[in-house]
């Protein structure tokens, strides 16, 4: 599996790095219309060279004619632009207790989707079987041929070895350890399949949709577990083995005697995840077994739930203060099911982060709730694929396939 870039490729330098149509295409990914003359002027290439590359892109469908530009005399020059509807992407969000499958275009616009309450503990064959069946149904209902499917992006709620797409000892995914997710899906859908940790792709989705100009962003998912997606200098940071951002198992002071499912004590997840907050409320006699129950209690004004959520925010803030000191992000986005509690969690996070981090690191820091919400993961899964297939090498492969066909 070829590793995709985590951000759109930079435009090629004028006069260099433009030996292929795939390189020239990177200039067109901004979506605005161009003429051949404008491309030739920007790149320094001969107009005949540009014309040949543009014709290849037009024939592939990735670029489409969008009318004519104003003429200073003679025949008006044609204008053309990136055509995101040329291909479709299957974007998959596998959560602890749900599976969301969406069909999108190359810009991440959702065309159709299906969602089911299924637990990841059902095992890979059952869950991925549902994904494949949903893909076929979505393609059939949308009347879009499978031949135009560019790829499949999948987010999983556990550690993923990025080079192979295989889960690695995921704590809440029995039967998934080392499973060949890519191979299983490709037996039914023979296209590129890219797999990553769910919070990584949520970071990609949130940034692409709402913070495209932000190069340093942390996405924090607070749900059954707690994790973060780290975007630094515009690139998703996965670390040496794909485990970067696992905040849930950082120790916090308040949890000295609290046992975590990982076998250690004092982990953030054991104190501030949705399940952990529910357990603390159940011990007080309240009916709560999930994070959704906690959010529901808080929304109805239950003071114990509100206080527990604010304390969870403080615990998360304790860990995030260290992250702010280390990574200096300009935006921290809080998402996941527990984020539905909104300002109760946010108040606790802000209280500690702004208190414990130096003024220089927080002067321009924004701590906000996710705007993508429950669609953050499918938006990111779509980005994972589009960034891969629209890279210079990906476009060249598409052009070669079109020529062979």
N, C-alpha and C positions, 0 to 999 in steps of 0.2 A: 504494500500500500504506500503510495507516495504521500509524503507529508505535505499538507497544504499550508500556505502562508496564513497568518492570523490577521493580516491587514491587506487592503488592496495594494498591489505593487505600485511603486513610485513611477511617475512618468519617465520615460527614457530621456537621457540627456540629448540635447540637440546635436545632430550629426553623428551620434554614436549609439551602439547597442540596438540598432534598428535593422538588423540583417533579415528579420523574419516578419511576416504579417502579424504574428502573435505579439511581437514587441510593439509594433505600431498600434495595435488594438488597445494597448494600455492607455493611450491618450484619449481614446473614445469612451472610456469607462465612466467619465464624468456625466455622460448622458446628453450633453449639449450637442447641437448640430455642428458639423464641420464641413468645409469644402475641401477638395483636393489641394487647392492652392494654399489654403490655411495650413493644412498638414505639411505641405512641402516647405512653407516658410518657417514653421515651428521646428521641424526636424532638420532642415538643411539638405534634405534628400531631393533628387531630381523629381520633377513632376511625373515623369513617365514611370519611375520606380514606385512612387506613391500610388499612382493610378493602378498599377498591377496588383499591389497589395490590397488596395481597397476593393478591387473587383473580386479577389479571393474571399474577402470578408463578406461582401454582399452576397456572393453565391452560397456561403455557408449559412446565411440567415442571421448571423450574430450582429450584422449591421444592416440597416434598412434605409431606403431613401425617404427623406422627410420633406421633399419639396425643393424649391429653388431659392437661391440667395439673390439679393439685388444685384443688377448688372450695371457696370459703368459703361456699357456698350457691347453690342454683340449678344450672343446667346447667354442667358442667365446660367451661372454655374449650379450644379446639383449640390444639395446638402444631404448629409447622411448622419446617422447616429446609432448608438448601441440599441439593440432590440432585445430587451430582457425577456420578452415572451417567446423568444425563439426556442427555448428549452424549458423544461420543468425540472424541479428538484423535489425529492421526497425528504421531508424533514421530520425526525422522530424524537420525541421526548419520552423516555422511559423513566418514570418516577418510582418511588417506593410503593405507591398504591394506585398509580394511573399510567396509562399509555396514551399519548397524543400523537397522531400521525397527520401531517399536513402536506398538501401539494402546493408548491410555491413557484413563482417565476424566478429568474436569475437575480432579481433585485430583492427577493425575500418577501414579496407580496403574497399573502395567503390566498390561494384560489379555492381551496376546499379542504376540509379537515374532518377527522373522526377522533373521538376521545372515549375511552372506556375505563371504568374502575377495575383495574386488574393489578394484582400485586406482583412485584418483581420476583417474589419468592416462588411463584408458579414455575420458574425455571426458564432457561433460554429458549428451548424449543417452542413452548407454549406462547411466550411473549413475542418472540420474533415471528412465529407463525401468524399471530394476529397482525403484526406489522406488514408482513407480505400480503396477507389477505386484504388488509385495508388499502394497501397500495394499489392492488389490482382493481378494487372497487372504485377508488378515487379516480384512477385513470379512465376507467370505463364510463363513470358518471360524467366526467368532464369532457369526454370524447377527445382526449389527448392521447395520441399513440405512445406506446411504451418506447418506441424508437427515439422519441424526443426527450426521454428521461436522461438528464445529464449525470445524475448521481444520487446517492442516498447519504444523508448525514444523520448520525445517531448519538444522542446523549444518554449516558448511563449513570445511575446514582452510586458510583463507587470508583475506585482507582482504575485507570485504563493505561495499559502500555501503548503509548501513542504510535510507535513504529508498527505495531501489529494489529491494534484495535482490540486486543484481548483484555478482559477484566483481570485484575491481579488481586487476589485475596480480598474481594469486596465483602465487608462485614454484614450487609443486609441482603446479599444476593446468593443464596444457597444454590449450588449447581452451576454457577457462572464462572468460577475461577478457571482461567485459561481457556474458556470456550471460544471457538473460532467464529466470532460474530460476523466478520467480513465474509468468510467462506459460506456460512449458512445463508446469508441474504443473497449473495451473488449466485447461488444455485437457482434462484427464482428470478432475480433481477441482475442480469450480467452488466453492471455499470460500476463505476468507482463507488466504494462504500467507505466512508470516513467515520471513525468512532472516537469519542472523547468523553471525558468526565462532564456531567451535566452542568456544573457551575461554570466550567470553562466556556461552554457554548452559550450559557446565559449571559456571560460577560460580553461575548462577541455580539450577540443579538441586541442587547441593551445599547452598547456603544454604537453599532451601525445605525440603529433606528433613531436614537435620541441624543447621542453625544459624539457625532462623527468628527468633531474638531478636537476632541480630548484625547491626548496621547498617554495619560497616566490615570488609570481608573481601576478601582477595586469594586468587584461585584460580590456581595455577601449574601449567600442563600441561608435562610434560617427556616428549617422545616423539620423533617424527621431527624436530620443531621445538620451540621453547620460546616460550610466550606466557603472558599472564595476563589474567584477567577481574577487573575492579576494581569492587567495590561500595562506595560511599562514601555515608554518610548514608542508607543504605537504597536507593540508586538505582544501577543499572548505569551506569558511565561509559564511553561510547563515544568521546568526543572529537569534535572538529569534523568529522572525515572518517571516523570509524569505526575509526581505527587505534590508539586508546588501548590500552596494555597490551602492545605488541609488544616484550617484553623480549629476545627472541632476537637482536636486532640492536643491543643496547647493548654497547659495547666494554668488555672486561675486561683487566686488566693483563697476565695471563699469555699473552694471545693476540696479542702485538704482531706476530708474523710469520705468523699463521695466516689463510689466505684463506677467506672465507665465500662461499657461493653467491650472496650478494647483490652481490658485487663488492668489498666492503670487507674490511678485515682486523681480526682481534681480536674478532669478534662472539661473544657468549655461545653462540649456537647452534653455532658452528663448533668449540666446545670441549666443551660439556656435554650436547648432545642425544644421544639414543640412538645415532644413526648416527655421530656424532663420537667417542664413547667406543669404539664397535665398531672404527672405523678405527685408533684408537690401540692397541688390543689386537691387531688383526690385524698391525700393524707390529712387534709383539713376537713374532709367530709363532703366536698363538692363533687358533682358528677362530671368528671373530666377524664378522658382516656387518650385524647389526641390533641394536637395543636389546634385543630379546627374547633374542638370543644372549648378550648381556652379563649380563642378569639371570639367565639359566640358569647361566652360569659362576659367578657370585657365589653362587647358591643351592647350588652343589656345593662351595663353599669355596675357589674359585680366588682366591688372594691378590692377583694382579695385577688381576683384575676388581673385587674389593672395594676395592682402593686407588684404582682409576680412578673408581669410582662415588663414593667419598668426596671425591675431588678435584673431580669434577663438581658435587657438592653445595656445595663451597667456592666454586666459580666462580659458581654460582647465588646463593649467599649474599652474594657481593660486590655483585651487582646488587640483591638484595632489601634489603640494609642501607640503600641509598639510598631505596628505596621506603618502607621503614619510617619513615625520617626525614621523607620528603615527605608521606606519606599517613596515617601513624599508625593502621594497621589493628589490630584486636584479635585477628583470626584470620588465619593464612596456611595455606591448604590446598595440599598438594602432590599432584598427580594425574598421569594419563597413564601410558603403558606402562612407562616407566622407574621410576615410583614403586613398581612391584611389587618393586623391590629393597629397599623399606622403609627400615630404619634406616641402611643404608649411605649413602644419599643424604641422609637427614634429619640424620645426625650432622654431615656437612659443612656443610649449610645452617645448622644451629643454631650451630655453632662460630663462623662468621663473623658472622652476624646479631647474636648476643648480644654479640660482642666489639666490633663497629663501630657499633652503634646506642646512643644515650644511654639510661641506666637508665629515665628516665620513659617512653620509648616502648616499652620491653620488659618493664616490671614485670608487666603483665597480658597480654602477648602470648603467644598459643598458636600453635605451628607444628606442624601435624598432617598425617597422611596422609589422603587422600580416603577417605571411608567409602562414597560412592556407587560408586566404582570404575568399571568399564567402562560402567555405566549412567548416569553423571553427565550425559552429553550428551543422551540421550533424555529424561531427567527434566527437564533445562533447556529442551529444545525444547518439551516439553509445557507447561511454565510460560509460555513465550513466548506460546503460543496462548491458554491459559486466562486469563492476565492481560489479554489483548486482548479476548477475547469476553465476559469477565465484568466489564469496565469499565462504568461507567454508560452510555456510548454503545453499547457492544457489546450490553448487555442490552436497551436500547431497540430496537436493530436486530432482535434476536431476537423481541421482542414484536410489532414491526410485521410481521415476516415471518409470525408465527403468526396474526396477525389477518387478513392478506391471504390466507393459505391457507384 
